[in-house]
Amino acid sequence: MVMAAAPCVSPESSPARPATLTRMSLAKPTHRLLATAIVAVATAAAGPMASAASITPLLDPSVTGGYTTNGYGISGDGSTILGRLTPTAGDQLAYVWRNNTATSLGTSTSAPNPFTNLRTSEAAKSDSTGGIIAGVQGNVFEVEAWVLDNGVQTVLRGPGSPDGSRLGGISTDGQTVTGYSRYGSSSTTTTGWTWTAAGGYTSVQGSDTEARGLSGDGSIVAGLVGTAAVRWINGGPAELLGELAPGRTATPDAVSQDGSTIVGTTSDFLAVSWSGLSITQLPLNTGFDYSFAVGVSGDGSRIVGGAGDNTNFDDRAVLWTPEDGMLDLNAYLPTLGVDLTGWQLDYAQGISYDGFKIVGDGTLNGVTTGFLVDITPVPEPSTVALAAISIAGAGLALRRRQLARRRSQAAAS
């Protein structure tokens, strides 16, 4: 779903129908009944909600032989899943799942490719609808970012002559991408950048920087200067993000579409979020020792990542919400009626703008498998039924009144 601000409507330009309905409801009982029924329908939409929750494994039935899959990202509207498929014997392939169809992007979507021994490719980010996709590809020595628009791949190695690059974020319209490149024989020096199709690369602030997350409109970049978490707004100077304690550094990984929230992980592996420049540690349930946050909904209210314990290092996919705090998806989904037989959900990697579709990976019957979880709320059946009965009854009463009026008019003539 593409998130957009509601239009501002002045009283003078407000639609006339609500006012007309109000006048009718004061004068005619049947119209008043119809108005009440319409209110009931609106109440049903905003009233008690259930969840037709589900989990879908990311598979490709056309692939023969064994393989594993990983889910790394999801488009803002939830229609397109991005990830990777790895055959038992073969190279890792960038994959897209859309409309229940799996599509391989291969190890490279264009030629020539700067790598002579390309071994891996994965799709990780997209615009709001999945039309423009970004990812990384490479071999055992080097990795580079790329963006794919209308079947044309642009390799994003960064400004100058870097040894490789990493992908950060992508804007809602897909026209701006962030990332960072590595330079030097040891590839320890990094430069963060933004890239646009029209203008190319712009360094966020010189060397020793990383651009890791991007707001939907491309105005806010989150990343690092050295080891300090920062944000840049509209290309301005870096603003230091808060720390849980002095010297307790953290790495930002994602920015909400509206730019209100940045999420990331501290150096001692605790998930955090920033609102403005203020930092908050995300709740950590009993039995877990560490956590990490890597994805956030469009309005910043729902965050995904993982958590685990220092004894078994048994990672679990996690969702954080304002209402419930930390939710282990392995325990939470069965309460919504989802059958997780054979599943262990290890990592939640991405979340749709509305916060109800989550992509990640885990194991299904012992095999590494990506997943799509859908917890979109729907009205309670009883509420919908009551609203339907109300409006049907109002419609019947209105039709009877109109018929009686016509008969009366006919008799008078």
C-alpha positions as CSV (number, residue, x, y, z in Angstrom):
1,M,0.0,0.0,0.0
2,V,1.4,3.4,-1.0
3,M,1.1,5.6,2.0
4,A,0.0,9.2,1.3
5,A,-1.1,12.1,3.3
6,A,-4.9,12.7,3.3
7,P,-5.9,15.7,1.3
8,C,-6.8,18.8,3.4
9,V,-10.4,19.7,2.7
10,S,-11.8,23.0,3.8
11,P,-15.4,23.3,5.0
12,E,-16.3,25.2,1.9
13,S,-15.0,22.4,-0.4
14,S,-16.3,19.5,1.7
15,P,-18.4,17.0,-0.2
16,A,-22.2,17.7,-0.1
17,R,-23.4,14.2,0.5
18,P,-22.9,14.0,4.3
19,A,-24.8,17.3,4.8
20,T,-27.6,16.1,2.5
21,L,-27.8,12.9,4.4
22,T,-28.1,14.8,7.7
23,R,-31.0,16.9,6.4
24,M,-32.7,13.8,5.1
25,S,-32.2,12.0,8.4
26,L,-33.9,14.8,10.3
27,A,-37.0,14.8,8.0
28,K,-37.6,11.2,7.1
29,P,-37.5,8.1,9.4
30,T,-36.4,5.7,6.6
31,H,-33.5,7.9,5.6
32,R,-32.6,8.2,9.3
33,L,-32.6,4.4,9.4
34,L,-30.5,4.1,6.3
35,A,-28.0,6.7,7.8
36,T,-27.9,4.6,11.0
37,A,-27.1,1.5,8.9
38,I,-24.3,3.3,7.1
39,V,-22.9,4.3,10.4
40,A,-23.0,0.6,11.5
41,V,-21.0,-0.3,8.4
42,A,-18.4,2.3,9.2
43,T,-18.3,1.1,12.8
44,A,-17.8,-2.5,11.6
45,A,-14.7,-1.4,9.6
46,A,-13.3,0.4,12.7
47,G,-14.7,-2.0,15.4
48,P,-13.5,-5.3,16.7
49,M,-11.0,-6.9,14.4
50,A,-9.9,-10.5,13.9
51,S,-6.8,-11.6,11.9
52,A,-7.0,-14.1,9.0
53,A,-3.3,-14.7,9.7
54,S,-1.2,-17.0,7.5
55,I,2.3,-18.1,6.7
56,T,3.5,-18.8,3.2
57,P,6.9,-20.5,2.4
58,L,9.0,-19.0,-0.3
59,L,9.4,-21.8,-2.8
60,D,9.9,-22.3,-6.5
61,P,8.2,-25.6,-7.7
62,S,9.9,-25.3,-11.1
63,V,13.3,-26.0,-9.5
64,T,14.4,-29.6,-9.6
65,G,16.6,-30.9,-6.8
66,G,17.1,-29.5,-3.4
67,Y,17.4,-25.8,-2.6
68,T,17.1,-23.3,0.2
69,T,15.5,-19.8,0.2
70,N,15.9,-16.6,2.2
71,G,13.4,-13.7,2.5
72,Y,15.2,-10.4,2.8
73,G,12.7,-7.6,1.9
74,I,9.2,-6.7,0.9
75,S,7.7,-3.9,-1.2
76,G,5.9,-1.1,0.7
77,D,2.5,-2.4,-0.5
78,G,3.3,-6.0,0.5
79,S,2.9,-7.3,-3.1
80,T,6.5,-8.3,-3.8
81,I,8.9,-10.4,-1.8
82,L,12.6,-10.1,-2.3
83,G,15.2,-12.7,-1.5
84,R,17.5,-15.5,-2.6
85,L,17.3,-19.1,-3.8
86,T,20.3,-21.4,-3.5
87,P,20.3,-24.7,-5.3
88,T,22.0,-27.6,-3.7
89,A,24.5,-27.6,-6.6
90,G,24.8,-24.1,-8.0
91,D,25.2,-20.4,-7.4
92,Q,23.0,-18.3,-5.2
93,L,20.3,-16.6,-7.3
94,A,18.4,-13.3,-6.7
95,Y,14.6,-14.1,-6.5
96,V,11.4,-12.2,-6.5
97,W,8.0,-13.7,-5.4
98,R,4.9,-11.9,-6.7
99,N,1.3,-13.0,-7.2
100,N,2.2,-16.5,-6.0
101,T,4.9,-16.7,-8.7
102,A,8.6,-17.1,-8.2
103,T,11.0,-15.4,-10.6
104,S,14.7,-15.9,-10.7
105,L,16.8,-12.8,-11.5
106,G,19.9,-15.0,-11.9
107,T,23.4,-14.3,-10.7
108,S,23.4,-11.2,-12.8
109,T,20.7,-9.4,-14.7
110,S,23.0,-7.7,-17.3
111,A,26.3,-8.2,-19.0
112,P,29.1,-7.4,-19.0
113,N,29.5,-7.8,-15.2
114,P,32.6,-6.4,-13.4
115,F,33.1,-9.7,-11.5
116,T,34.8,-12.5,-13.4
117,N,33.5,-15.2,-11.0
118,L,30.1,-14.1,-9.9
119,R,28.8,-16.5,-7.3
120,T,26.0,-14.8,-5.5
121,S,23.1,-12.4,-6.0
122,E,20.2,-11.4,-3.8
123,A,17.3,-9.0,-4.0
124,A,16.8,-7.1,-0.8
125,K,14.9,-3.8,-1.2
126,S,12.3,-2.3,-3.5
127,D,10.2,0.8,-4.1
128,S,6.6,0.9,-2.8
129,T,5.2,-1.5,-5.4
130,G,8.1,-3.8,-6.3
131,G,8.6,-2.2,-9.7
132,I,12.2,-1.1,-8.9
133,I,14.4,-3.6,-7.0
134,A,17.7,-3.3,-5.4
135,G,20.2,-5.9,-4.1
136,V,23.8,-7.1,-4.0
137,Q,25.8,-9.5,-6.0
138,G,29.4,-10.7,-6.0
139,N,31.9,-13.5,-5.3
140,V,33.8,-14.7,-2.3
141,F,36.0,-11.6,-2.4
142,E,33.9,-8.7,-3.5
143,V,30.2,-7.6,-3.3
144,E,28.5,-4.7,-5.1
145,A,25.1,-3.1,-4.9
146,W,22.7,-2.9,-7.9
147,V,19.3,-1.5,-8.8
148,L,17.0,-3.0,-11.4
149,D,14.4,-0.8,-13.2
150,N,12.3,-2.1,-16.1
151,G,14.7,-5.0,-16.6
152,V,17.8,-2.8,-16.8
153,Q,20.4,-3.3,-14.1
154,T,22.6,-0.5,-12.9
155,V,25.6,-1.6,-10.8
156,L,26.2,0.7,-7.9
157,R,29.8,0.4,-7.0
158,G,30.1,4.0,-5.6
159,P,32.1,7.0,-6.6
160,G,35.7,6.7,-7.6
161,S,37.2,3.2,-7.9
162,P,36.0,1.2,-4.9
163,D,36.7,-2.4,-4.1
164,G,33.0,-3.1,-3.5
165,S,29.8,-1.7,-2.1
166,R,26.9,-2.5,0.2
167,L,23.3,-1.6,-0.2
168,G,21.6,0.7,2.3
169,G,18.0,1.8,1.5
170,I,15.7,2.8,-1.4
171,S,13.1,5.5,-1.6
172,T,9.4,5.0,-2.1
173,D,9.6,5.9,-5.8
174,G,12.8,3.9,-6.3
175,Q,14.7,6.9,-7.6
176,T,17.1,7.3,-4.7
177,V,19.3,4.6,-3.3
178,T,21.8,4.7,-0.4
179,G,24.8,2.6,0.3
180,Y,28.5,2.7,1.1
181,S,31.7,1.6,-0.7
182,R,34.9,0.2,0.5
183,Y,38.3,1.5,-0.6
184,G,42.0,0.4,-0.2
185,S,43.8,-2.8,-0.1
186,S,42.2,-3.9,3.1
187,S,38.8,-2.4,2.2
188,T,38.5,-0.9,5.6
189,T,37.9,2.7,4.5
190,T,34.2,3.4,3.7
191,T,32.3,6.2,2.0
192,G,28.6,6.6,2.3
193,W,26.6,7.9,-0.6
194,T,23.2,8.5,-2.1
195,W,22.6,7.7,-5.8
196,T,19.8,9.0,-8.0
197,A,19.0,7.9,-11.6
198,A,19.2,11.6,-12.6
199,G,22.2,12.8,-10.7
200,G,24.5,9.9,-9.9
201,Y,26.4,9.7,-6.6
202,T,26.6,12.2,-3.8
203,S,28.8,11.6,-0.8
204,V,27.0,12.0,2.5
205,Q,30.1,13.3,4.3
206,G,33.4,12.1,3.0
207,S,35.3,9.0,4.2
208,D,34.7,6.8,7.2
209,T,31.0,7.0,6.7
210,E,28.2,4.6,5.9
211,A,24.7,5.4,4.5
212,R,22.5,2.5,5.7
213,G,18.8,3.6,5.8
214,L,16.6,6.0,3.9
215,S,13.2,7.6,4.4
216,G,10.5,7.2,1.8
217,D,11.0,10.6,0.3
218,G,14.8,10.3,0.3
219,S,15.3,13.3,2.6
220,I,16.6,11.4,5.7
221,V,19.6,9.2,5.6
222,A,20.7,7.2,8.6
223,G,24.1,5.7,9.1
224,L,27.5,6.0,10.7
225,V,30.4,8.5,11.0
226,G,33.1,6.3,12.3
227,T,31.3,4.3,15.0
228,A,28.8,7.1,15.9
229,A,25.2,6.7,14.8
230,V,24.0,9.8,12.8
231,R,21.3,11.0,10.5
232,W,21.6,13.5,7.6
233,I,18.5,15.6,6.6
234,N,18.3,17.0,3.1
235,G,22.0,16.7,2.6
236,G,22.8,18.8,5.7
237,P,25.5,18.1,8.3
238,A,25.4,14.9,10.4
239,E,23.3,15.0,13.5
240,L,24.4,12.6,16.3
241,L,21.7,10.1,17.3
242,G,21.4,9.3,21.0
243,E,23.2,6.5,22.9
244,L,21.8,4.3,25.7
245,A,24.9,5.3,27.6
246,P,28.0,7.3,26.8
247,G,30.3,5.3,24.5
248,R,27.7,2.6,24.0
249,T,27.5,2.8,20.2
250,A,24.7,1.5,17.9
251,T,24.3,1.0,14.2
252,P,21.2,2.2,12.4
253,D,19.8,-0.1,9.7
254,A,16.4,1.2,8.6
255,V,14.3,4.4,8.5
256,S,10.5,4.4,8.4
257,Q,8.8,5.6,5.3
258,D,7.6,8.8,7.0
259,G,11.1,9.4,8.5
260,S,9.9,9.5,12.1
261,T,11.7,6.4,13.3
262,I,15.1,4.9,12.8
263,V,15.9,1.3,14.0
264,G,19.1,-0.5,14.7
265,T,21.3,-2.5,17.1
266,T,23.8,-1.6,19.8
267,S,27.3,-2.8,19.8
268,D,26.4,-5.2,22.6
269,F,23.4,-6.6,20.5
270,L,20.3,-4.9,21.8
271,A,17.6,-3.7,19.4
272,V,16.9,0.1,19.6
273,S,14.9,2.8,17.9
274,W,15.3,6.5,17.6
275,S,12.5,9.0,17.5
276,G,14.1,12.3,16.4
277,L,17.5,12.1,18.1
278,S,16.2,10.2,21.2
279,I,17.1,6.5,21.6
280,T,14.9,3.8,23.2
281,Q,15.9,0.2,23.9
282,L,13.2,-2.1,22.5
283,P,11.7,-4.6,25.1
284,L,13.5,-7.8,25.6
285,N,11.5,-10.7,26.9
286,T,12.6,-13.1,29.7
287,G,14.8,-15.9,28.4
288,F,16.4,-13.7,25.7
289,D,19.8,-12.2,26.0
290,Y,20.2,-10.2,22.7
291,S,18.1,-8.7,20.0
292,F,18.5,-6.8,16.7
293,A,16.1,-4.6,14.7
294,V,16.4,-4.4,10.9
295,G,13.0,-3.3,9.5
296,V,10.2,-0.8,10.4
297,S,6.7,-0.1,9.2
298,G,5.8,3.0,7.2
299,D,4.8,5.0,10.3
300,G,7.5,3.6,12.6
301,S,5.1,1.9,15.0
302,R,6.0,-1.8,14.2
303,I,9.5,-3.1,14.1
304,V,11.0,-6.4,13.0
305,G,14.2,-8.3,13.7
306,G,15.3,-11.2,15.9
307,A,16.3,-12.2,19.4
308,G,18.1,-15.1,21.0
309,D,19.9,-16.4,24.1
310,N,23.6,-16.7,24.8
311,T,23.3,-20.4,25.8
312,N,21.9,-22.0,22.7
313,F,22.2,-19.0,20.3
314,D,18.7,-20.0,19.2
315,D,17.5,-17.0,17.1
316,R,13.8,-16.2,16.9
317,A,12.0,-13.9,14.5
318,V,10.5,-11.0,16.4
319,L,7.9,-8.3,16.0
320,W,7.7,-5.2,18.3
321,T,4.4,-3.3,18.6
322,P,3.4,-0.5,20.9
323,E,0.6,-2.6,22.3
324,D,2.4,-5.9,23.0
325,G,6.1,-5.0,23.2
326,M,8.2,-7.9,21.9
327,L,6.5,-10.8,20.2
328,D,8.3,-14.0,19.3
329,L,6.5,-14.9,16.0
330,N,7.0,-18.6,16.9
331,A,4.7,-18.2,19.9
332,Y,2.5,-15.3,18.7
333,L,1.3,-16.7,15.3
334,P,-0.3,-19.9,16.8
335,T,-2.5,-17.6,19.0
336,L,-3.8,-16.2,15.7
337,G,-4.6,-19.7,14.4
338,V,-1.5,-20.1,12.2
339,D,-0.2,-23.7,12.0
340,L,3.6,-23.7,12.4
341,T,4.1,-27.4,12.3
342,G,7.6,-28.0,11.0
343,W,8.6,-24.4,11.2
344,Q,11.1,-22.4,13.2
345,L,11.1,-18.8,12.3
346,D,14.6,-17.4,12.9
347,Y,14.8,-13.9,11.4
348,A,12.2,-11.3,10.4
349,Q,13.9,-9.1,7.8
350,G,11.4,-6.8,6.3
351,I,7.9,-5.4,6.9
352,S,5.3,-3.7,4.7
353,Y,4.3,-0.1,5.1
354,D,1.1,-1.0,6.9
355,G,3.0,-3.2,9.3
356,F,1.0,-6.4,8.7
357,K,3.1,-8.4,6.2
358,I,6.5,-9.7,7.4
359,V,9.2,-11.5,5.4
360,G,12.1,-13.4,6.8
361,D,13.6,-16.9,7.0
362,G,13.8,-19.9,9.2
363,T,13.7,-23.6,8.8
364,L,10.8,-25.7,7.5
365,N,11.2,-29.4,8.2
366,G,14.9,-28.7,8.8
367,V,15.5,-26.9,5.5
368,T,16.3,-23.2,5.4
369,T,13.2,-21.5,3.9
370,G,12.0,-18.0,3.5
371,F,8.6,-17.0,4.7
372,L,5.8,-14.4,4.3
373,V,3.6,-13.9,7.3
374,D,0.4,-12.0,6.8
375,I,-1.4,-10.7,9.9
376,T,-3.7,-8.2,8.3
377,P,-6.7,-7.6,10.5
378,V,-10.2,-8.1,9.2
379,P,-13.6,-7.2,10.8
380,E,-15.1,-9.7,13.2
381,P,-17.6,-11.8,11.2
382,S,-20.4,-11.1,13.8
383,T,-19.8,-7.3,13.4
384,V,-19.9,-7.5,9.6
385,A,-23.1,-9.6,9.7
386,L,-24.8,-7.1,12.0
387,A,-23.8,-4.2,9.7
388,A,-25.0,-6.1,6.6
389,I,-28.4,-6.9,8.3
390,S,-28.8,-3.2,9.3
391,I,-28.2,-1.8,5.9
392,A,-30.3,-4.5,4.2
393,G,-33.2,-3.7,6.5
394,A,-32.9,0.0,5.9
395,G,-32.8,-0.6,2.2
396,L,-36.0,-2.7,2.3
397,A,-37.8,-0.1,4.4
398,L,-36.8,2.6,2.0
399,R,-38.1,0.6,-1.0
400,R,-41.4,-0.1,0.7
401,R,-41.9,3.6,1.5
402,Q,-41.1,4.5,-2.1
403,L,-43.5,1.9,-3.5
404,A,-46.3,3.1,-1.1
405,R,-45.7,6.7,-2.3
406,R,-45.9,5.7,-5.9
407,R,-49.2,3.9,-5.3
408,S,-50.6,6.9,-3.5
409,Q,-49.6,9.2,-6.3
410,A,-51.2,6.8,-8.9
411,A,-54.5,6.7,-7.0
412,A,-54.6,10.4,-6.7
413,S,-54.2,10.8,-10.5
